[in-house]
Amino acid sequence: MKENYAAALDFGSSKVALAVGEKTDAGIRIVSYHDAPSAGIESGEIINDFRVAETVRALIQQAEAELDEKITEVTVGVSGRVLHREDHSAFIKRRNAGACISDAEVRRIIRAQYEAAAGEEEMVFEAAPQRYSTEDRFGITQDELIGMVGSEIVADFVLFKGRKSIFERRTKVLGDCGLKLNKAILAPIASARSVLSAREMERGVVLVDIGAETTEVAIIQDSIVRHVAIIPFGGETVTGDIKTDTGITRRWAESVKIQQGRCCEEYAVENRKLMLKDENDNVEDEVDLVLLARIIEARMSEIFDAVGYVIDQSDFARRLPAGVVITGGTAHLDNILQLASSLLERKVRLAAPQGSISSGSVDEAFDVYSSTAVGLVLETLDPKLSSALEFEQGPETVPQDYSEPPVDPPRKTRSGPFGGRGRGSKGDDSPGLFDGIEKLFRVEQNDNA
């Protein structure tokens, strides 16, 4: 690919998306966007390499044919249910106190956090610098630090860590497709970059990306990533609730959710039912609109309660005047703004990539479904939020030619503290989200001053 081009893959639970962007004098233009239904991905984690590789190959072929360009490396989004943070401090004794601190020196400090904090089964997905200090100055930004002199640097980071297997499965799929890895960036950070304005990120804002099986949260303040969390519920969870509580098929449950779903029962039309007809115009089933809204409101309320918990547990709950910005496929639900603003007690808006990309971008790039893929391209060509490292070499594996597809492993049963239906769902006697939420969002202290 041309030097001013970048390609990115978003491995979502409902779709895999490939975006290609071009850096121009007028900004970043998304020149190609393609997606395909996911097969072999669960909650952002790859569980069937063959099927995911098949999807990636098809997307790459479409983009290459469209652009007449060969795609050899990509940036990937990283997500998954298990993500936790550690507060970490690094102390650096400089050899030449009189030399100006350079950008390259700061980059070496950041790189060291990725390498030093990695474990046998875990790795650092993002080392987010929070503040720097020298013997003369305390709590300064990275831009302020560069050009100063001093004998000591103290760098405070927030490390977001997860299982190595999430990263390794992605690199293996890329290798099977003959692709090299450029960067691996946390998906919620990418989404934040694509839909938030510079003013919102400076003032303090919460990004909520409601996907199929997870809801991703990123808190940005002073244009710095302060916190990231993954909530294990999303649009597919709502669909499952509708299927369970109405007795209709999953296909019908997804259809009525998209076409008639509301997040607030008070706005539903009373004494009205949806008649679900087959291709022969025979009535298969019916769904009461008030019941449908009640089911959706219960689960979406639980999701927003969890978002509120994440905000309250951060150190920035009182420093978010820009409010909450919602994106993702489930953001299309009617009355979602009313429910979110009521529960979170903050101003809320819906957002898709708009001002972050140039007007000449392909139409698909401006939809809420494309937020993560577009953000990955932006952070590759013009990084502003993520400090993710560039990988100098691609994965060691070579393109694979499977003669027979492997068998899918059994899907995990949704049970335990996060396996119940939304609060208020009909017949719900299973534990809810908040029976174990402290285990989900754990924070560890690891100050090595």
C-alpha positions as CSV (number, residue, x, y, z in Angstrom):
1,M,0.0,0.0,0.0
2,K,1.0,3.6,-0.4
3,E,2.8,5.2,2.5
4,N,-0.1,7.6,3.2
5,Y,-2.6,4.6,3.4
6,A,-3.6,2.5,6.4
7,A,-5.9,-0.5,6.7
8,A,-7.7,-1.6,9.9
9,L,-9.7,-4.7,11.0
10,D,-12.4,-4.6,13.6
11,F,-13.1,-8.1,14.9
12,G,-16.7,-7.6,16.3
13,S,-19.1,-10.2,17.6
14,S,-21.7,-9.4,14.9
15,K,-19.4,-8.4,12.1
16,V,-15.8,-8.1,10.9
17,A,-15.1,-4.7,9.3
18,L,-12.2,-3.6,7.2
19,A,-11.6,0.1,6.6
20,V,-8.8,1.7,4.5
21,G,-7.9,5.4,5.0
22,E,-5.7,7.9,3.2
23,K,-3.9,10.8,4.8
24,T,-4.3,13.9,2.8
25,D,-3.8,17.7,3.2
26,A,-7.5,18.0,3.9
27,G,-7.5,15.3,6.6
28,I,-8.0,11.6,6.7
29,R,-10.3,10.2,4.0
30,I,-11.8,6.7,4.3
31,V,-11.5,5.3,0.8
32,S,-12.9,1.9,1.4
33,Y,-15.1,0.2,4.0
34,H,-16.5,-3.4,3.8
35,D,-17.9,-5.6,6.5
36,A,-19.2,-9.2,6.7
37,P,-21.2,-11.1,9.4
38,S,-18.9,-12.6,12.1
39,A,-18.4,-16.4,12.2
40,G,-16.1,-17.7,14.9
41,I,-16.0,-14.6,17.2
42,E,-17.6,-14.4,20.6
43,S,-17.5,-11.2,22.7
44,G,-14.6,-9.9,20.7
45,E,-12.5,-13.1,21.1
46,I,-11.7,-15.3,18.2
47,I,-12.8,-18.9,18.8
48,N,-12.6,-20.4,15.3
49,D,-9.5,-19.2,13.3
50,F,-10.5,-20.8,10.0
51,R,-13.8,-19.1,9.8
52,V,-12.5,-15.7,10.8
53,A,-9.6,-16.0,8.3
54,E,-12.1,-16.8,5.6
55,T,-14.0,-13.6,6.3
56,V,-10.8,-11.6,6.5
57,R,-9.5,-12.9,3.1
58,A,-12.8,-12.0,1.5
59,L,-12.8,-8.5,2.9
60,I,-9.2,-7.9,1.8
61,Q,-9.9,-9.1,-1.7
62,Q,-12.9,-6.7,-2.0
63,A,-10.8,-3.8,-0.8
64,E,-7.8,-4.6,-3.0
65,A,-10.1,-4.9,-6.1
66,E,-11.8,-1.6,-5.3
67,L,-8.6,0.3,-4.7
68,D,-6.2,-1.5,-7.0
69,E,-3.8,-1.6,-4.1
70,K,-2.1,-4.6,-2.4
71,I,-2.9,-4.7,1.4
72,T,0.1,-6.2,3.3
73,E,-0.4,-4.9,6.9
74,V,-3.3,-3.9,9.1
75,T,-4.0,-2.4,12.5
76,V,-6.4,-4.5,14.6
77,G,-8.8,-3.6,17.3
78,V,-8.5,-5.5,20.6
79,S,-11.5,-6.2,22.8
80,G,-12.8,-9.0,25.0
81,R,-14.7,-9.6,28.2
82,V,-11.7,-9.7,30.5
83,L,-9.8,-6.4,30.8
84,H,-8.5,-4.8,33.9
85,R,-6.3,-1.8,34.8
86,E,-3.3,-1.2,36.9
87,D,-2.0,2.2,38.1
88,H,1.7,2.2,37.5
89,S,4.6,4.6,38.1
90,A,8.0,4.5,36.4
91,F,11.1,6.2,37.7
92,I,13.8,7.1,35.2
93,K,17.3,8.4,36.2
94,R,18.8,10.3,33.2
95,R,22.5,10.0,32.4
96,N,22.7,13.5,31.0
97,A,20.7,15.9,33.1
98,G,21.5,18.9,30.9
99,A,20.2,17.3,27.6
100,C,16.8,18.3,26.5
101,I,14.2,15.5,26.9
102,S,13.3,14.3,23.4
103,D,10.2,12.8,21.8
104,A,12.2,9.6,21.1
105,E,13.2,9.4,24.8
106,V,9.6,9.7,25.9
107,R,8.6,7.0,23.4
108,R,11.2,4.7,24.9
109,I,9.7,5.2,28.3
110,I,6.3,4.3,27.0
111,R,7.6,1.2,25.2
112,A,9.3,0.0,28.3
113,Q,5.9,-0.1,30.1
114,Y,4.5,-2.5,27.5
115,E,7.5,-4.8,27.9
116,A,8.2,-4.7,31.7
117,A,4.5,-5.1,32.7
118,A,3.8,-8.2,30.5
119,G,3.3,-11.5,32.3
120,E,3.2,-15.2,31.2
121,E,-0.6,-15.1,30.4
122,E,-1.3,-11.4,30.3
123,M,-0.1,-8.5,28.3
124,V,-0.5,-4.7,28.2
125,F,-3.0,-3.7,25.6
126,E,-2.5,0.0,26.3
127,A,-0.1,2.0,28.5
128,A,-1.8,5.4,28.8
129,P,0.5,8.1,30.1
130,Q,-1.4,10.2,32.7
131,R,1.2,12.7,33.8
132,Y,4.9,13.3,34.1
133,S,7.1,15.0,36.7
134,T,10.7,16.1,37.0
135,E,12.6,17.4,40.0
136,D,11.4,20.9,39.1
137,R,7.9,20.3,37.8
138,F,5.0,18.1,38.9
139,G,2.0,16.8,36.9
140,I,2.9,18.0,33.4
141,T,1.8,16.7,30.1
142,Q,3.9,14.9,27.5
143,D,4.0,17.9,25.3
144,E,5.2,20.1,28.2
145,L,7.8,17.5,29.1
146,I,9.5,17.4,25.7
147,G,12.3,20.0,25.6
148,M,12.8,20.3,29.3
149,V,16.0,19.3,31.1
150,G,16.4,17.3,34.3
151,S,18.1,14.4,36.0
152,E,14.9,12.5,36.8
153,I,11.6,11.7,35.2
154,V,8.6,10.1,37.0
155,A,5.9,8.9,34.6
156,D,2.5,7.8,35.8
157,F,0.6,5.4,33.7
158,V,-2.7,3.5,33.6
159,L,-2.0,0.0,32.2
160,F,-4.9,-1.8,30.6
161,K,-4.2,-5.5,30.6
162,G,-5.8,-8.7,29.2
163,R,-5.1,-12.2,28.2
164,K,-2.3,-12.8,25.7
165,S,-4.5,-15.3,23.8
166,I,-6.8,-12.4,22.6
167,F,-3.8,-10.8,20.9
168,E,-2.2,-14.1,19.7
169,R,-5.3,-15.4,18.0
170,R,-5.6,-12.1,16.0
171,T,-1.9,-12.3,14.9
172,K,-2.3,-15.9,13.9
173,V,-5.3,-15.1,11.7
174,L,-3.4,-12.3,10.1
175,G,-0.5,-14.7,9.5
176,D,-2.8,-17.2,8.0
177,C,-4.0,-14.5,5.6
178,G,-0.5,-13.4,4.7
179,L,-0.8,-10.1,6.6
180,K,1.5,-8.3,8.9
181,L,0.4,-6.5,12.1
182,N,0.9,-2.8,12.2
183,K,-0.7,-1.9,15.6
184,A,-3.1,-3.4,18.1
185,I,-5.4,-0.7,19.7
186,L,-8.1,-1.1,22.2
187,A,-11.4,-0.9,20.4
188,P,-13.1,1.6,22.8
189,I,-10.2,4.0,22.4
190,A,-10.6,3.7,18.6
191,S,-14.3,4.4,18.8
192,A,-13.7,7.4,21.0
193,R,-11.3,8.9,18.5
194,S,-13.7,8.6,15.6
195,V,-16.8,10.1,17.2
196,L,-15.7,12.5,19.9
197,S,-14.9,16.1,19.2
198,A,-11.6,17.7,20.3
199,R,-13.6,19.9,22.7
200,E,-15.3,17.0,24.3
201,M,-12.1,15.1,24.8
202,E,-10.5,18.1,26.5
203,R,-13.4,18.9,28.8
204,G,-14.1,15.3,29.9
205,V,-16.4,12.9,28.3
206,V,-17.6,9.2,28.5
207,L,-17.8,7.2,25.3
208,V,-20.2,4.3,25.3
209,D,-20.0,1.9,22.3
210,I,-22.9,-0.6,22.5
211,G,-22.0,-3.6,20.4
212,A,-23.6,-7.0,19.9
213,E,-22.2,-8.9,22.9
214,T,-20.3,-6.2,24.9
215,T,-20.6,-2.5,25.8
216,E,-17.3,-0.7,25.8
217,V,-16.7,2.4,27.9
218,A,-13.8,4.9,27.6
219,I,-13.4,8.0,29.8
220,I,-11.4,10.8,28.2
221,Q,-10.3,14.0,30.0
222,D,-7.7,16.6,29.0
223,S,-7.4,14.5,25.8
224,I,-6.0,11.6,27.8
225,V,-7.4,8.1,28.1
226,R,-8.3,7.9,31.8
227,H,-10.2,4.7,32.0
228,V,-11.5,1.8,29.8
229,A,-14.0,-0.9,30.7
230,I,-15.8,-3.7,29.0
231,I,-19.4,-4.6,30.1
232,P,-20.4,-8.2,29.0
233,F,-23.9,-7.2,27.7
234,G,-24.9,-5.7,24.4
235,G,-27.5,-5.8,21.6
236,E,-27.5,-9.6,21.3
237,T,-28.3,-9.8,25.0
238,V,-31.4,-7.7,24.4
239,T,-32.3,-10.0,21.5
240,G,-31.9,-13.1,23.7
241,D,-34.2,-11.5,26.3
242,I,-36.9,-10.9,23.7
243,K,-36.7,-14.4,22.5
244,T,-36.9,-15.9,26.0
245,D,-39.7,-13.7,27.3
246,T,-41.9,-13.8,24.2
247,G,-41.2,-17.3,23.0
248,I,-40.5,-16.2,19.4
249,T,-37.5,-17.3,17.3
250,R,-34.2,-15.4,17.5
251,R,-34.6,-14.2,13.9
252,W,-38.0,-12.6,14.8
253,A,-36.6,-11.3,18.1
254,E,-33.8,-9.4,16.2
255,S,-36.2,-8.1,13.6
256,V,-38.8,-6.7,16.0
257,K,-36.0,-5.2,18.2
258,I,-34.6,-3.3,15.2
259,Q,-37.9,-2.3,13.6
260,Q,-40.2,-1.7,16.6
261,G,-38.0,-1.7,19.7
262,R,-38.1,1.1,22.2
263,C,-36.0,1.7,25.3
264,C,-38.8,3.2,27.4
265,E,-42.1,1.4,28.1
266,E,-43.9,4.7,28.6
267,Y,-43.6,5.5,24.9
268,A,-44.9,2.2,23.7
269,V,-48.4,2.1,22.1
270,E,-50.8,0.3,24.3
271,N,-53.2,-2.4,23.2
272,R,-51.2,-3.0,20.0
273,K,-49.6,-6.2,18.9
274,L,-47.2,-7.1,16.1
275,M,-48.4,-9.9,13.9
276,L,-45.4,-12.0,12.7
277,K,-46.1,-13.5,9.3
278,D,-44.2,-16.1,7.3
279,E,-43.5,-15.9,3.5
280,N,-47.0,-17.4,2.9
281,D,-48.7,-14.6,4.9
282,N,-49.5,-17.0,7.7
283,V,-49.3,-15.6,11.2
284,E,-46.5,-17.4,13.1
285,D,-46.7,-15.4,16.3
286,E,-47.6,-12.1,17.9
287,V,-45.8,-9.7,20.2
288,D,-47.3,-7.0,22.4
289,L,-45.5,-3.7,22.0
290,V,-45.7,-2.7,25.6
291,L,-44.2,-6.1,26.6
292,L,-41.5,-5.6,24.0
293,A,-40.5,-2.2,25.3
294,R,-40.6,-3.5,28.9
295,I,-38.1,-6.2,28.0
296,I,-35.8,-3.9,26.2
297,E,-35.9,-1.2,28.9
298,A,-35.0,-3.8,31.6
299,R,-31.8,-4.9,29.9
300,M,-30.8,-1.5,28.6
301,S,-31.3,-0.1,32.1
302,E,-28.9,-2.7,33.4
303,I,-26.4,-1.8,30.8
304,F,-26.6,1.9,31.6
305,D,-26.5,1.1,35.4
306,A,-23.2,-0.7,34.7
307,V,-21.9,2.3,32.7
308,G,-22.9,4.5,35.7
309,Y,-20.9,2.2,38.0
310,V,-17.8,2.4,35.8
311,I,-18.1,6.2,35.9
312,D,-18.6,6.4,39.6
313,Q,-15.6,4.0,40.3
314,S,-13.3,6.2,38.2
315,D,-11.6,9.2,39.6
316,F,-13.3,11.5,37.1
317,A,-17.0,11.3,37.8
318,R,-17.1,15.0,38.7
319,R,-14.9,16.0,35.8
320,L,-17.0,15.0,32.8
321,P,-18.9,18.2,31.8
322,A,-19.2,17.0,28.1
323,G,-21.4,14.2,29.3
324,V,-21.9,10.8,27.5
325,V,-21.6,10.0,23.8
326,I,-23.2,6.8,22.6
327,T,-22.3,4.9,19.4
328,G,-22.4,1.3,18.1
329,G,-25.0,-0.7,16.4
330,T,-27.5,-0.8,19.3
331,A,-27.4,3.0,19.4
332,H,-30.2,3.0,16.8
333,L,-32.9,1.9,19.4
334,D,-35.7,4.4,19.8
335,N,-35.7,6.4,23.1
336,I,-32.2,5.4,24.0
337,L,-31.2,9.0,24.7
338,Q,-34.2,9.5,27.1
339,L,-33.3,6.3,29.1
340,A,-29.6,7.0,29.2
341,S,-29.9,10.6,30.3
342,S,-32.5,9.6,33.0
343,L,-30.3,6.9,34.5
344,L,-26.9,8.5,34.1
345,E,-28.1,12.0,35.0
346,R,-25.9,13.5,32.4
347,K,-26.4,15.1,29.0
348,V,-26.2,12.4,26.3
349,R,-25.9,12.5,22.5
350,L,-25.6,9.9,19.7
351,A,-22.6,10.0,17.5
352,A,-21.1,8.5,14.4
353,P,-17.8,9.4,12.6
354,Q,-18.4,12.8,11.2
355,G,-15.9,15.6,11.8
356,S,-13.0,13.2,12.4
357,I,-12.9,12.2,8.7
358,S,-12.9,14.2,5.5
359,S,-16.1,14.8,3.5
360,G,-14.8,12.7,0.6
361,S,-15.0,9.5,2.6
362,V,-17.2,6.6,1.5
363,D,-20.8,6.8,2.8
364,E,-20.4,3.7,5.0
365,A,-17.8,5.4,7.1
366,F,-20.3,7.9,8.5
367,D,-22.5,5.2,10.2
368,V,-22.4,4.2,13.9
369,Y,-21.6,0.7,12.8
370,S,-18.2,1.8,11.5
371,S,-17.0,3.8,14.5
372,T,-14.3,1.3,15.7
373,A,-12.9,0.5,12.3
374,V,-12.7,4.2,11.3
375,G,-11.1,5.0,14.6
376,L,-8.4,2.4,14.1
377,V,-7.5,4.0,10.8
378,L,-7.4,7.4,12.4
379,E,-5.2,6.3,15.3
380,T,-2.8,4.6,12.8
381,L,-2.4,7.6,10.5
382,D,-2.6,10.3,13.1
383,P,-2.4,8.9,16.7
384,K,-3.9,11.2,19.3
385,L,-5.3,9.0,22.1
386,S,-3.5,5.7,21.9
387,S,0.2,5.0,22.6
388,A,0.0,1.6,21.0
389,L,3.3,0.4,19.6
390,E,4.1,-0.3,16.0
391,F,5.2,-3.8,15.4
392,E,8.3,-3.9,13.4
393,Q,7.8,-7.5,12.1
394,G,4.6,-9.3,11.2
395,P,3.5,-12.6,12.7
396,E,5.7,-15.6,12.2
397,T,3.0,-17.8,10.7
398,V,2.5,-18.2,7.0
399,P,-0.7,-18.3,4.9
400,Q,-2.6,-21.5,5.7
401,D,-4.6,-23.6,3.2
402,Y,-7.1,-25.6,5.2
403,S,-8.4,-28.7,3.5
404,E,-11.3,-29.0,5.9
405,P,-12.7,-26.4,8.3
406,P,-12.2,-27.2,12.0
407,V,-15.3,-27.9,14.1
408,D,-16.5,-25.0,16.2
409,P,-16.0,-25.5,20.0
410,P,-19.1,-25.5,22.1
411,R,-20.3,-21.9,22.8
412,K,-20.0,-21.0,26.5
413,T,-23.1,-21.1,28.5
414,R,-24.2,-17.7,29.9
415,S,-24.4,-18.5,33.6
416,G,-23.0,-17.2,36.8
417,P,-23.2,-13.6,38.0
418,F,-23.5,-12.2,34.5
419,G,-25.8,-14.9,32.9
420,G,-29.2,-13.7,34.0
421,R,-31.7,-11.7,32.0
422,G,-32.3,-8.0,32.6
423,R,-33.8,-6.8,35.9
424,G,-37.6,-6.7,35.5
425,S,-37.7,-9.4,32.8
426,K,-40.5,-11.8,33.0
427,G,-39.7,-14.9,35.0
428,D,-36.2,-13.6,35.9
429,D,-34.9,-15.3,39.0
430,S,-31.2,-15.5,38.0
431,P,-28.5,-13.3,39.4
432,G,-28.0,-9.9,37.8
433,L,-25.0,-7.9,36.7
434,F,-24.4,-6.2,40.1
435,D,-24.1,-9.5,42.0
436,G,-20.5,-9.6,40.7
437,I,-19.6,-6.4,39.1
438,E,-16.7,-5.6,41.5
439,K,-15.0,-8.7,40.1
440,L,-15.5,-7.5,36.5
441,F,-14.0,-4.0,36.9
442,R,-11.1,-4.7,39.2
443,V,-8.4,-2.1,39.7
444,E,-4.9,-3.0,40.9
445,Q,-2.2,-0.8,42.3
446,N,1.4,-1.4,41.2
447,D,3.4,1.7,42.0
448,N,7.1,1.1,41.3
449,A,8.4,4.5,42.2
